[in-house]
Amino acid sequence: MPNPPKLTAEQRQAALKKAAKVRKERAELKEKLKMGNISLAELLKKAEKDEVAGKMKVVSVLESLPGLGKVKARKLMDEVGISETRRLQGLGANQREALIKHINK
């Protein structure tokens, strides 16, 4: 396993602040999804341009949807053919369409 990069105290502090900010933004996006303030289609569109949204894992996004838990989210991903490690920015056009189609049923 490679050693982590050598960082100064200031660089480490800046990296920790950036990571905390990104985690907060992702949590806010998942909460908006859960509350219905943003649709899955809108989030997928946002993920094309926004790095924070694009690096969210598909499984965690699906689990945030109302009515979908861990089991149903994984079953849906298997049906569509999406790996559990896939992130939103890595989805193909057909996978995006299939997800939206299944969610809107």
C-alpha positions in Angstrom: 0.0 0.0 0.0 1.5 3.4 -1.0 2.3 5.9 1.6 0.1 9.0 1.8 1.6 12.2 0.4 3.7 14.4 2.7 1.7 17.5 3.5 2.4 20.5 5.5 0.1 21.3 8.4 -1.5 24.1 6.3 -2.0 21.8 3.3 -3.5 19.1 5.6 -5.9 21.6 7.2 -7.0 22.9 3.8 -7.6 19.4 2.6 -9.7 18.6 5.6 -11.8 21.7 5.2 -12.3 20.9 1.5 -13.4 17.3 2.3 -15.8 18.5 5.0 -17.3 21.0 2.6 -17.8 18.4 -0.1 -19.4 15.9 2.4 -21.8 18.6 3.5 -22.8 19.4 -0.1 -23.4 15.7 -0.9 -25.5 15.3 2.2 -27.5 18.4 1.2 -28.1 16.9 -2.3 -29.2 13.6 -0.9 -31.6 15.4 1.5 -33.1 17.4 -1.3 -33.6 14.2 -3.2 -35.2 12.5 -0.2 -37.6 15.5 0.3 -38.5 15.7 -3.3 -37.0 19.1 -3.9 -34.9 17.7 -6.8 -35.6 14.8 -9.0 -33.3 12.0 -10.0 -33.3 13.3 -13.6 -32.2 16.7 -12.4 -29.5 15.3 -10.2 -28.1 13.1 -13.1 -28.1 16.3 -15.3 -26.3 18.2 -12.6 -23.7 15.4 -12.2 -22.6 15.9 -15.8 -21.1 19.4 -14.9 -20.8 19.4 -11.1 -17.9 17.5 -9.7 -19.5 17.1 -6.3 -22.6 15.5 -7.6 -20.7 13.5 -10.2 -18.6 11.8 -7.6 -21.6 10.6 -5.6 -22.0 6.8 -5.7 -25.1 5.6 -7.5 -26.1 3.2 -4.7 -26.1 6.0 -2.1 -28.2 8.3 -4.3 -30.8 5.5 -5.0 -31.0 4.7 -1.2 -31.8 8.4 -0.7 -34.9 8.2 -2.8 -38.2 7.8 -1.0 -39.4 4.2 -1.0 -36.1 2.7 -2.0 -33.9 1.1 0.6 -30.7 -0.8 0.4 -32.2 -4.0 -1.0 -34.4 -2.4 -3.6 -31.6 0.0 -4.7 -29.2 -2.9 -5.2 -31.8 -4.9 -7.0 -32.5 -2.0 -9.4 -28.8 -1.5 -10.0 -28.5 -5.2 -10.9 -31.5 -5.0 -13.3 -30.0 -1.9 -15.0 -26.5 -3.4 -15.1 -24.7 -0.9 -12.9 -21.8 -1.9 -10.7 -22.1 -1.1 -7.0 -18.9 1.0 -7.1 -20.2 3.2 -10.0 -20.4 6.9 -9.5 -23.0 9.2 -11.2 -20.5 10.7 -13.6 -19.6 7.3 -14.8 -23.1 6.3 -15.9 -23.7 5.9 -19.6 -26.7 7.4 -21.4 -28.6 4.1 -21.5 -28.0 3.5 -17.8 -29.3 7.0 -16.9 -32.4 6.5 -19.0 -33.1 3.1 -17.5 -32.7 4.5 -13.9 -35.1 7.3 -14.6 -37.6 5.0 -16.3 -37.6 2.6 -13.4 -37.9 5.4 -10.8 -40.8 7.1 -12.6 -42.9 3.9 -12.7 
